[in-house]
Amino acid sequence: MGYLLKVVFVDNSELVLEDTQKHFVSDDLEVLEITTTHEVLIVPMRQIKYVSCDATIFKEAVRG
């Protein structure tokens, strides 16, 4: 199941991914790793202003 993920960078540019499989921050809090159906993106946290995602993924986690 893919979900919508939006990453806004410090320069106010945006990356919108509609087929995200998972995303997480590394243990050392240095990078955000995003896995989509087509690729894996590694983004340094210093470049990110905020991240938002479709809340329906949390409803599925609670039900499961």
MOPAC internal coordinates of N, CA, C and O (Angstrom, degrees):
PM7 1SCF
backbone

  N    0.0000 0     0.00 0     0.00 0    0    0    0
  C    1.4528 1     0.00 0     0.00 0    1    0    0
  C    1.5242 1   109.32 1     0.00 0    2    1    0
  O    1.2310 1   120.02 1   -59.72 1    3    2    1
  N    1.3106 1   117.57 1   120.28 1    3    2    1
  C    1.4490 1   121.96 1   176.81 1    5    3    2
  C    1.5158 1   111.17 1   -90.47 1    6    5    3
  O    1.2310 1   120.70 1   -24.83 1    7    6    5
  N    1.3048 1   116.27 1   155.17 1    7    6    5
  C    1.4629 1   121.10 1   177.89 1    9    7    6
  C    1.5199 1   110.28 1  -139.45 1   10    9    7
  O    1.2310 1   121.34 1   -14.15 1   11   10    9
  N    1.3129 1   115.03 1   165.85 1   11   10    9
  C    1.4666 1   122.34 1  -178.33 1   13   11   10
  C    1.5245 1   109.88 1   -83.39 1   14   13   11
  O    1.2310 1   120.64 1   -47.88 1   15   14   13
  N    1.3224 1   116.38 1   132.12 1   15   14   13
  C    1.4644 1   122.41 1   176.25 1   17   15   14
  C    1.5193 1   107.97 1  -132.56 1   18   17   15
  O    1.2310 1   120.65 1   -47.25 1   19   18   17
  N    1.3120 1   116.37 1   132.75 1   19   18   17
  C    1.4637 1   121.80 1   179.16 1   21   19   18
  C    1.5311 1   108.45 1  -122.02 1   22   21   19
  O    1.2310 1   120.98 1   -52.72 1   23   22   21
  N    1.3248 1   115.72 1   127.28 1   23   22   21
  C    1.4601 1   121.95 1   176.88 1   25   23   22
  C    1.5218 1   107.41 1  -115.76 1   26   25   23
  O    1.2310 1   120.29 1   -55.25 1   27   26   25
  N    1.3184 1   117.05 1   124.75 1   27   26   25
  C    1.4583 1   122.16 1   176.54 1   29   27   26
  C    1.5321 1   106.94 1  -109.12 1   30   29   27
  O    1.2310 1   121.38 1   -52.64 1   31   30   29
  N    1.3268 1   114.97 1   127.36 1   31   30   29
  C    1.4586 1   121.18 1  -176.67 1   33   31   30
  C    1.5250 1   110.93 1   -92.04 1   34   33   31
  O    1.2310 1   120.71 1   -13.37 1   35   34   33
  N    1.3151 1   116.25 1   166.63 1   35   34   33
  C    1.4676 1   120.90 1  -177.73 1   37   35   34
  C    1.5209 1   112.44 1   -63.28 1   38   37   35
  O    1.2310 1   119.87 1   156.67 1   39   38   37
  N    1.3260 1   117.85 1   -23.33 1   39   38   37
  C    1.4710 1   120.28 1   176.56 1   41   39   38
  C    1.5345 1   111.86 1   -88.59 1   42   41   39
  O    1.2310 1   120.69 1  -168.62 1   43   42   41
  N    1.3548 1   116.29 1    11.38 1   43   42   41
  C    1.4704 1   125.55 1   178.59 1   45   43   42
  C    1.5268 1   114.55 1    70.43 1   46   45   43
  O    1.2310 1   119.54 1  -171.05 1   47   46   45
  N    1.3123 1   118.48 1     8.95 1   47   46   45
  C    1.4661 1   119.31 1   171.15 1   49   47   46
  C    1.5301 1   108.00 1   -76.46 1   50   49   47
  O    1.2310 1   120.93 1   -23.01 1   51   50   49
  N    1.3170 1   115.83 1   156.99 1   51   50   49
  C    1.4639 1   120.63 1  -174.99 1   53   51   50
  C    1.5198 1   110.94 1  -126.19 1   54   53   51
  O    1.2310 1   121.33 1   -32.96 1   55   54   53
  N    1.3123 1   115.07 1   147.04 1   55   54   53
  C    1.4523 1   122.95 1   172.66 1   57   55   54
  C    1.5224 1   106.44 1  -123.73 1   58   57   55
  O    1.2310 1   120.49 1   -61.80 1   59   58   57
  N    1.3239 1   116.68 1   118.20 1   59   58   57
  C    1.4638 1   121.58 1   179.91 1   61   59   58
  C    1.5265 1   108.12 1  -114.91 1   62   61   59
  O    1.2310 1   121.17 1   -58.77 1   63   62   61
  N    1.3153 1   115.37 1   121.23 1   63   62   61
  C    1.4617 1   121.76 1  -179.36 1   65   63   62
  C    1.5250 1   108.34 1  -117.76 1   66   65   63
  O    1.2310 1   120.12 1   -55.24 1   67   66   65
  N    1.3123 1   117.38 1   124.76 1   67   66   65
  C    1.4613 1   121.11 1  -176.24 1   69   67   66
  C    1.5261 1   113.33 1   -99.31 1   70   69   67
  O    1.2310 1   120.30 1   173.97 1   71   70   69
  N    1.3219 1   117.04 1    -6.03 1   71   70   69
  C    1.4643 1   120.32 1  -176.84 1   73   71   70
  C    1.5314 1   112.07 1  -123.00 1   74   73   71
  O    1.2310 1   120.52 1  -141.80 1   75   74   73
  N    1.3345 1   116.60 1    38.20 1   75   74   73
  C    1.4617 1   122.17 1  -178.76 1   77   75   74
  C    1.5223 1   110.08 1   -69.84 1   78   77   75
  O    1.2310 1   120.57 1   -45.92 1   79   78   77
  N    1.3110 1   116.52 1   134.08 1   79   78   77
  C    1.4657 1   121.92 1   176.02 1   81   79   78
  C    1.5275 1   111.09 1   -96.41 1   82   81   79
  O    1.2310 1   120.43 1   140.58 1   83   82   81
  N    1.3382 1   116.79 1   -39.42 1   83   82   81
  C    1.4662 1   121.25 1   175.94 1   85   83   82
  C    1.5190 1   109.02 1  -162.14 1   86   85   83
  O    1.2310 1   121.23 1   -22.26 1   87   86   85
  N    1.3210 1   115.24 1   157.74 1   87   86   85
  C    1.4650 1   120.69 1   173.81 1   89   87   86
  C    1.5147 1   108.03 1  -148.31 1   90   89   87
  O    1.2310 1   120.83 1   -33.69 1   91   90   89
  N    1.3336 1   116.02 1   146.31 1   91   90   89
  C    1.4554 1   120.25 1   178.89 1   93   91   90
  C    1.5267 1   110.05 1  -161.57 1   94   93   91
  O    1.2310 1   121.56 1   -21.08 1   95   94   93
  N    1.3116 1   114.63 1   158.92 1   95   94   93
  C    1.4606 1   122.26 1   177.07 1   97   95   94
  C    1.5267 1   107.29 1   -94.42 1   98   97   95
  O    1.2310 1   120.48 1   -42.32 1   99   98   97
  N    1.3114 1   116.69 1   137.68 1   99   98   97
  C    1.4623 1   121.27 1  -178.97 1  101   99   98
  C    1.5287 1   110.74 1   -62.43 1  102  101   99
  O    1.2310 1   120.93 1   -18.24 1  103  102  101
  N    1.3289 1   115.82 1   161.76 1  103  102  101
  C    1.4683 1   121.48 1  -179.02 1  105  103  102
  C    1.5253 1   112.86 1   -59.91 1  106  105  103
  O    1.2310 1   120.36 1   147.14 1  107  106  105
  N    1.3282 1   116.92 1   -32.86 1  107  106  105
  C    1.4683 1   120.16 1  -179.95 1  109  107  106
  C    1.5304 1   112.57 1   -88.40 1  110  109  107
  O    1.2310 1   120.10 1  -175.42 1  111  110  109
  N    1.3499 1   117.41 1     4.58 1  111  110  109
  C    1.4718 1   124.37 1   177.56 1  113  111  110
  C    1.5288 1   113.32 1    61.79 1  114  113  111
  O    1.2310 1   120.59 1  -154.72 1  115  114  113
  N    1.3169 1   116.48 1    25.28 1  115  114  113
  C    1.4610 1   120.74 1  -178.12 1  117  115  114
  C    1.5218 1   113.70 1   -94.21 1  118  117  115
  O    1.2310 1   119.80 1   147.58 1  119  118  117
  N    1.3473 1   117.99 1   -32.42 1  119  118  117
  C    1.4557 1   120.73 1  -175.26 1  121  119  118
  C    1.5301 1   111.65 1  -136.43 1  122  121  119
  O    1.2310 1   121.65 1   -25.94 1  123  122  121
  N    1.3199 1   114.45 1   154.06 1  123  122  121
  C    1.4604 1   122.81 1   171.41 1  125  123  122
  C    1.5194 1   106.46 1  -104.39 1  126  125  123
  O    1.2310 1   120.49 1   -54.96 1  127  126  125
  N    1.3144 1   116.67 1   125.04 1  127  126  125
  C    1.4589 1   120.70 1   177.98 1  129  127  126
  C    1.5224 1   108.47 1  -106.17 1  130  129  127
  O    1.2310 1   120.96 1   -53.24 1  131  130  129
  N    1.3288 1   115.77 1   126.76 1  131  130  129
  C    1.4568 1   122.51 1  -178.52 1  133  131  130
  C    1.5204 1   108.01 1  -121.40 1  134  133  131
  O    1.2310 1   120.76 1   -54.59 1  135  134  133
  N    1.3149 1   116.16 1   125.41 1  135  134  133
  C    1.4585 1   121.47 1   177.53 1  137  135  134
  C    1.5196 1   108.72 1  -110.64 1  138  137  135
  O    1.2310 1   120.75 1   -58.31 1  139  138  137
  N    1.3273 1   116.17 1   121.69 1  139  138  137
  C    1.4629 1   121.61 1   175.54 1  141  139  138
  C    1.5234 1   107.81 1  -110.26 1  142  141  139
  O    1.2310 1   120.79 1     0.45 1  143  142  141
  N    1.3100 1   116.10 1  -179.55 1  143  142  141
  C    1.4615 1   119.23 1   178.34 1  145  143  142
  C    1.5254 1   112.38 1   -69.54 1  146  145  143
  O    1.2310 1   120.23 1   163.42 1  147  146  145
  N    1.3498 1   117.16 1   -16.58 1  147  146  145
  C    1.4579 1   120.80 1  -175.69 1  149  147  146
  C    1.5240 1   114.97 1  -113.78 1  150  149  147
  O    1.2310 1   120.16 1   157.61 1  151  150  149
  N    1.3420 1   117.29 1   -22.39 1  151  150  149
  C    1.4638 1   118.97 1  -173.10 1  153  151  150
  C    1.5242 1   111.39 1  -159.34 1  154  153  151
  O    1.2310 1   121.53 1   -11.47 1  155  154  153
  N    1.3351 1   114.67 1   168.53 1  155  154  153
  C    1.4593 1   122.58 1   173.09 1  157  155  154
  C    1.5176 1   107.28 1  -117.05 1  158  157  155
  O    1.2310 1   120.53 1   -54.13 1  159  158  157
  N    1.3231 1   116.60 1   125.87 1  159  158  157
  C    1.4629 1   121.86 1  -179.60 1  161  159  158
  C    1.5199 1   109.41 1  -110.29 1  162  161  159
  O    1.2310 1   120.76 1   -44.74 1  163  162  161
  N    1.3172 1   116.15 1   135.26 1  163  162  161
  C    1.4615 1   122.29 1   175.80 1  165  163  162
  C    1.5222 1   106.59 1  -116.93 1  166  165  163
  O    1.2310 1   120.39 1   -61.22 1  167  166  165
  N    1.3358 1   116.85 1   118.78 1  167  166  165
  C    1.4601 1   121.66 1  -176.25 1  169  167  166
  C    1.5249 1   109.09 1  -121.92 1  170  169  167
  O    1.2310 1   119.44 1   -55.22 1  171  170  169
  N    1.3336 1   118.67 1   124.78 1  171  170  169
  C    1.4706 1   120.29 1   176.39 1  173  171  170
  C    1.5367 1   110.80 1   -62.93 1  174  173  171
  O    1.2310 1   120.48 1   -45.91 1  175  174  173
  N    1.3198 1   116.69 1   134.09 1  175  174  173
  C    1.4645 1   121.69 1  -178.27 1  177  175  174
  C    1.5282 1   112.08 1   -61.35 1  178  177  175
  O    1.2310 1   119.71 1   151.66 1  179  178  177
  N    1.3131 1   118.15 1   -28.34 1  179  178  177
  C    1.4659 1   121.44 1   179.08 1  181  179  178
  C    1.5216 1   112.51 1   -62.19 1  182  181  179
  O    1.2310 1   120.07 1   157.66 1  183  182  181
  N    1.3253 1   117.48 1   -22.34 1  183  182  181
  C    1.4578 1   121.90 1  -178.73 1  185  183  182
  C    1.5250 1   112.95 1   -90.99 1  186  185  183
  O    1.2310 1   120.04 1   174.24 1  187  186  185
  N    1.3338 1   117.52 1    -5.76 1  187  186  185
  C    1.4649 1   121.36 1  -173.20 1  189  187  186
  C    1.5192 1   111.54 1  -102.49 1  190  189  187
  O    1.2310 1   121.05 1   -49.11 1  191  190  189
  N    1.3321 1   115.60 1   130.89 1  191  190  189
  C    1.4612 1   121.37 1   172.70 1  193  191  190
  C    1.5246 1   109.18 1   -85.93 1  194  193  191
  O    1.2310 1   120.04 1   127.85 1  195  194  193
  N    1.3422 1   117.52 1   -52.15 1  195  194  193
  C    1.4596 1   121.00 1   174.17 1  197  195  194
  C    1.5252 1   111.26 1  -159.08 1  198  197  195
  O    1.2310 1   121.69 1   -14.86 1  199  198  197
  N    1.3308 1   114.38 1   165.14 1  199  198  197
  C    1.4604 1   122.97 1   179.45 1  201  199  198
  C    1.5211 1   107.38 1  -129.16 1  202  201  199
  O    1.2310 1   120.51 1   -41.95 1  203  202  201
  N    1.3204 1   116.63 1   138.05 1  203  202  201
  C    1.4669 1   119.76 1   173.80 1  205  203  202
  C    1.5236 1   108.49 1  -134.37 1  206  205  203
  O    1.2310 1   121.25 1   -28.31 1  207  206  205
  N    1.3210 1   115.22 1   151.69 1  207  206  205
  C    1.4575 1   119.20 1   179.79 1  209  207  206
  C    1.5206 1   110.20 1  -140.57 1  210  209  207
  O    1.2310 1   121.50 1   -14.11 1  211  210  209
  N    1.3147 1   114.74 1   165.89 1  211  210  209
  C    1.4541 1   122.87 1   178.85 1  213  211  210
  C    1.5299 1   108.74 1   -67.57 1  214  213  211
  O    1.2310 1   119.84 1   -56.81 1  215  214  213
  N    1.3126 1   117.91 1   123.19 1  215  214  213
  C    1.4639 1   122.67 1  -174.45 1  217  215  214
  C    1.5241 1   113.41 1   -68.70 1  218  217  215
  O    1.2310 1   119.39 1   166.62 1  219  218  217
  N    1.3130 1   118.77 1   -13.38 1  219  218  217
  C    1.4614 1   119.62 1  -178.78 1  221  219  218
  C    1.5198 1   112.13 1   -64.44 1  222  221  219
  O    1.2310 1   119.39 1   158.01 1  223  222  221
  N    1.3349 1   118.77 1   -21.99 1  223  222  221
  C    1.4644 1   119.22 1   178.12 1  225  223  222
  C    1.5179 1   110.82 1   -67.02 1  226  225  223
  O    1.2310 1   119.79 1   149.99 1  227  226  225
  N    1.3235 1   118.00 1   -30.01 1  227  226  225
  C    1.4567 1   120.68 1   179.13 1  229  227  226
  C    1.5263 1   110.90 1   -74.84 1  230  229  227
  O    1.2310 1   119.62 1   146.58 1  231  230  229
  N    1.3125 1   118.33 1   -33.42 1  231  230  229
  C    1.4696 1   121.50 1   176.17 1  233  231  230
  C    1.5202 1   109.73 1   -64.18 1  234  233  231
  O    1.2310 1   120.15 1   139.24 1  235  234  233
  N    1.3309 1   117.32 1   -40.76 1  235  234  233
  C    1.4599 1   121.40 1   179.51 1  237  235  234
  C    1.5198 1   110.80 1   -65.22 1  238  237  235
  O    1.2310 1   119.68 1   141.74 1  239  238  237
  N    1.3331 1   118.22 1   -38.26 1  239  238  237
  C    1.4594 1   122.25 1  -179.62 1  241  239  238
  C    1.5303 1   110.69 1   -65.93 1  242  241  239
  O    1.2310 1   120.18 1   142.84 1  243  242  241
  N    1.3125 1   117.25 1   -37.16 1  243  242  241
  C    1.4588 1   121.20 1  -179.70 1  245  243  242
  C    1.5233 1   110.37 1   -70.40 1  246  245  243
  O    1.2310 1   119.95 1   140.23 1  247  246  245
  N    1.3114 1   117.69 1   -39.77 1  247  246  245
  C    1.4666 1   121.97 1   179.96 1  249  247  246
  C    1.5254 1   111.83 1   -68.47 1  250  249  247
  O    1.2310 1   121.37 1   143.02 1  251  250  249
  N    1.3585 1   114.98 1   -36.98 1  251  250  249
  C    1.4700 1   120.55 1  -174.05 1  253  251  250
  C    1.4501 1   111.80 1   -73.54 1  254  253  251
  O    1.2310 1   120.10 1   180.00 1  255  254  253

